[in-house]
Amino acid sequence: MVNQFQSQFDKQKSKSLELRTESIDVRRSRLKSLKNWILKNKDKIRSALHADLRKSATDTDISEIFTVTTEINDALNHLHQWARPQRVSPGMTYLGTSAKVQPEPKGVCLIIAPWNFPFNLIGSPLVSCLAAGNTAILKPSEHTPATSKMIKEMVEDIFEPEVVTVAEGAVPETTALLELPFDHIFFTGSTNVGKIVMAAAAKNLSSVTLELGGKSPVIIDETANADDAARKIVWGRFTNNGQTCIAPDYIFINEKVKNKFIASAKKYVSQLFDSKGQGMANADDYSRLVHSNHARRLVDILEEATNFGAKIEFGGEYQVDNKFIEPTLLSNIDESNRIWQEEIFGPIMPLKVYDNIDQVIDHINQNEKPLSLYLFSTSRKMKKKITKATSAGSMAINDVVVQYAHPNLPFGGVNHSGIGKSHGRYGFLEFSNQKSVLSQRIGLTNALLFYPPFNGFKKWVVSFLIKWF
């Protein structure tokens, strides 16, 4: 059976060879065109996100549009520097040579985006892909059809299909795309699907970036400012209805600050998401779950926890058909429950009191490495201990989520939470091959010392180099 995307792939493969020799300014012009379209069509983007996730216009501006335009601006400001060959020292053993590392485009890339931030998480890697000089086939999520349609319109307005195109569809279309020998695949989504993507990529030895997820823990120690922590965690957890891969997933809290934290968290839920007092089900600033099946899964997890004795500190109301679950905080969790075992990806957050910080560290280290880890503390000793004793894709101290948008930090996971890094220069490098280029002089060179026949002098030189270089 002929792959339905083979023709488009072949066209992009041919075009990618042309792009290798184009100037950096041509790449910048594509990025400028993308930025101009976004700025002129913000209302279209807002409407699409509201239709799919009931995001407010301002929420869309912050979490979808701003994240992409900042990527573009960063690339426009630094692309010449990123793409410049980096000279490297020859060292004593390579005297007489010159060497450099030359970033070059990988070629034809596939970008598979999820539904939780459907514009941001296709737009940001696209910026890196174009900055590095590649072509791209974009696969938006079928679960956010309005945004998918808008992305397709955007791409058709801006780019030649030989440079960027959109492939819509669901699992069969994604499976067909993964059969093709892409030069790089950038996937954002769940760990389980990431394994499928990586297995498919292995058949063609395609390089991959996997932006995955997992359970991102929060530690609140006895020195923390409980009110400050509550405001930040409530925002980070319940924005986008908890459907954020780096959202704080579960909390370990010291008994001394527990009650203050719970009271403050309840206060900030209302202040941040229902400031008009309309009731959370009617609040303009509170998004919705992506579909009713996801809502049902979350309700099942919630009910299992409460049936096992979990206490609802606040929230707990839901309307599955309306894809609505109230921001909910649970305590007294049985660790055998799914809510403590699975990534939640919704507006439910479990909290557990800890007595010994070493037990918390052991719990984190005995489970899969998280995409992010959060610590609230004013203790320098605690900050140093948690930073060194645990592993995570990223870490934030006395805040949550904001590390994602830092322009000079790499973003990505480790092992089950992801492979590879993105954003800014790190995203550019992810879509580039770091080609080493060595230039040797003609005639007498140091390398001749390693040619046979191996006389006594050459043997002495080799022994000397092994010992001292």
SETI-528875 format. One record per residue (C-alpha): residue in one letter; x, y, z negated. Coordinates in pm, whole numbers, plus 50000, padded with zeros to 5 digits. Example, Ala and Ser with C-alpha at 12.3 -4.5 7.8 and 13.67 -1.06 7.14 Angstrom:
! SETI-528875
a512304955049220
s513674989449286
END
This chain:
! SETI-528875
m500005000050000
v501375034150102
n501825057249804
q499355085849835
f502035110749731
q504845097249949
s504475123150225
q504535152249981
f507505137349801
d509435133450127
k508795169650221
q510025181449886
k513055158849908
s514025174950236
k513385209850100
s515405202949785
l518515198450002
e517995233250144
l517565248349799
r521055237149697
t522605264349912
e520195292849847
s521205322849639
i520315327849275
d518335358649379
v515935336649579
r515265316149266
r514675348349074
s512185360049336
r510115328549282
l510075334748909
k509025370948964
s506175359149187
l505035335148915
k505145362648652
n503245387148873
w500495361748936
i500135354848565
l499935391748477
k497355398448748
n495225368148660
k495175367748280
d491375367348281
k491345335748495
i493735318748256
r491685329647955
s488455317348112
a489945283448194
l491295278247842
h487995288947688
a486115264447909
d488385235447816
l489235242147450
r487125272247354
k490265292247291
s489805329147226
a491345353747471
t493945365247219
d494845329547122
t495385321847491
d497515352847531
i499735342447240
s499995304647278
e499665300047654
i500545331647848
f503185348047627
t505175315747593
v505455312847972
t506225349448045
t508965349947780
e510535319647949
i510415338048281
n511905369948135
d514705350447968
a515545332948295
l515445365248495
n517815381848248
h520315353248222
l520055331248530
h523205344448698
q525125336748379
w523575302148335
a524325292248695
r527895305048696
p530595277948706
q532285273948368
r536055271848385
v537685246148155
s541255243048032
p543455217048207
g545395208347891
m548995196747904
t548245164848099
y546555183148386
l548895212448432
g548745225048788
t545055217348833
s542015239348799
a538675226248678
k535145238748632
v531675226448544
q529185235948815
p525455233448737
e523625220649043
p519925213449107
k518825177949035
g516375177649328
v512715167349327
c511125169148982
l507865156848834
i506295176548550
i503495158748363
a501625181348121
p499255173447831
w495875188247750
n496555205847419
f498415235847564
p497675228947930
f499015261348079
n502005266747850
l503255230947875
i503205230448253
g504325266448301
s507345266348070
p509075235848221
l508205248648569
v510185280348493
s513245259548396
c512795237348700
l512665266648943
a515495285048768
a517685254448822
g516835253949194
n514575223449218
t511285214849382
a508395202349169
i505195182349174
l502995192448883
k500535168348719
p498135186948485
s495875168148246
e492515155348368
h491105163148022
t491325200748084
p489725203348431
a489195241048435
t492845247548357
s493935221248608
k491885238248879
m493335272348785
i496915258948795
k496305244449140
e494975277949261
m497985295849112
v500485272749277
e498785274849616
d498755312849593
i502475315449513
f504485286549651
e505045266849969
p503905230949904
e507415219449994
v508635238049684
v505815233549430
t502545214849456
v499885201449220
a498675165449202
e495335162849023
g493765130948892
a493975106948600
v495885075048516
p495885059948871
e497355091649019
t499965094648745
t500905058148794
a501345063949168
l503555094349104
l505745074948862
e506515049249133
l508405075649334
p512175080749291
f512135115249134
d515455130949045
h514025141948711
i510785136548519
f509635160648248
f506835145748038
t504985160847744
g502555138647556
s502245109847314
t505035086247217
n503165055947352
v502695071447697
g506275084347682
k507455048247666
i505465040647982
v506965070548159
m510485060848057
a509985024848171
a508735036948510
a511625061548541
a514115033648465
k513085015048780
n514405044148988
l517065055048737
s515365088948720
s516555111048436
v513845121148189
t512915147547939
l510335134247695
e508625159547472
l506675136747238
g505225140246889
g504895121346565
k504135130746209
s505865163446112
p506205165045733
v506055195445505
i507845197245170
i506735223444917
d508965223444610
e508435239344269
t510355270944365
a508195278644668
n505875308244700
a502655288044717
d500515316244855
d502965324245133
a503315287345217
a499535282945229
r498995311445474
k501685299045711
i500685262445692
v496975269945741
w497825290046053
g500245264046189
r497975234546114
f494575247146224
t495495268746522
n494325250846839
n492245228846609
g495345210546490
q496095198446843
t499725209446834
c502625185046853
i504735204646603
a501895212946365
p502545203246003
d500995168545978
y501175159945608
i502365176745291
f504535165844998
i503985191144719
n505305195744368
e502655193644096
k503625228043959
v502425246444272
k499665223044390
n496635241244249
k497845275344363
f498525261844710
i495065246044745
a493275277444628
s495295299244864
a494865275445158
k491095275945117
k491175314045108
y493305316945423
v491155292845624
s488335317845597
q490515348645640
l492305335945949
f489625316446135
d486275329746010
s487015365945928
k483485376746030
g481845351545797
q479915334546078
g480595299545949
m483415278946093
a481145262046347
n480405296146499
a483745313546444
d485235329446756
d488845323146650
y488485285946584
s489095263646887
r487485230146967
l488735194647007
v489375184347365
h486575158547390
s484085139447175
n486115107047182
h488985125147012
a486515139746761
r485135105046684
r488635091146628
l489385118846378
v486085114246196
d486795076946166
i490195084946013
l488615109945774
e485875086045664
e488335057645609
a490415080045383
t487435091645175
n486135056145147
f489485047044992
g489175074644736
a490675105044906
k489445138044766
i488245165445001
e489765197444861
f487925218245120
g486245212745458
g485015178845565
e482025189445777
y481905178046140
q479755176946454
v481145150346687
d478965159646987
n480115195846958
k483775185046926
f483895202946591
i485605193446266
e485965218945988
p489505226445866
t489965199345604
l492505193145327
l492655159145157
s494435148044841
n494775114944657
i495565096544980
d496015058844990
e499225053945190
s497765023745369
n495205046145540
r495555055845907
i495675092645814
w499005086345641
q500305063345915
e499255078846248
e499825112846402
i496565130846326
f496485157546600
g493445174746460
p492235198046183
i492675173545894
m495695175745665
p496625151445388
l498485163245077
k500395142044828
v502065151944500
y505675140744463
d507755136244147
n511185128644289
i512525146044600
d514705115844679
q511545095144726
v510295121044974
i513575119545165
d513405081445168
h509865082645308
i510905106045589
n514025085945673
q512255052245668
n509725063645929
e510205075246288
k512155107646320
p509705136646340
l509545163246609
s509695189846335
l510275191345962
y509225219845734
l510525230045393
f509155256845163
s511655265144893
t513735293544752
s516425269644629
r519665270444829
k520515236044694
m517205221744814
k517515237645158
k520985222945201
k519935188745074
i516895184745301
t518735198345606
k521585173545565
a519675143145436
t516965141645705
s516805140646084
a514245158446303
g514045174646644
s513765208646477
m513435222846129
a511965254745986
i512475267545634
n509685288245479
d507675288345799
v506085264546049
v505805261746430
v507625294746505
q510905277146588
y509255265546912
a509265300247065
h512745311246955
p514475321247281
n517925308447184
l517025275547018
p516655242247201
f513305225247160
g512845187747165
g512645156446959
v514905127746866
n514235090946943
h510485084746905
s509725122046895
g511485129047221
i514545128647445
g516205159747587
k515775196647515
s513895225447671
h513525263347667
g515865290147792
r519355279247884
y518685244547742
g515755240047981
f517895251948272
l520555226448183
e517945198948148
f516925203748513
s520545206848629
n523335182148690
q526535193448522
k528915185448806
s532615185148722
v534885199248994
l538665194448980
s541085210849225
q544535195749257
r547585211149423
i549295194649719
g552585176549672
l554255171449335
t551685166649055
n551625152848701
a549435124448824
l552395109149008
l553725098248671
f550865073048658
y551525057649000
p553385024349018
p556065012149016
f556345016948641
n560005022948556
g561435029548213
f560915067048228
k557255063548322
k556695038548042
w558295062747798
v556025090947922
v552905069447879
s553935059747526
f554625096147443
l551225107247575
i549385079947388
k551035090447063
w550805128247095
f548005137647338
END
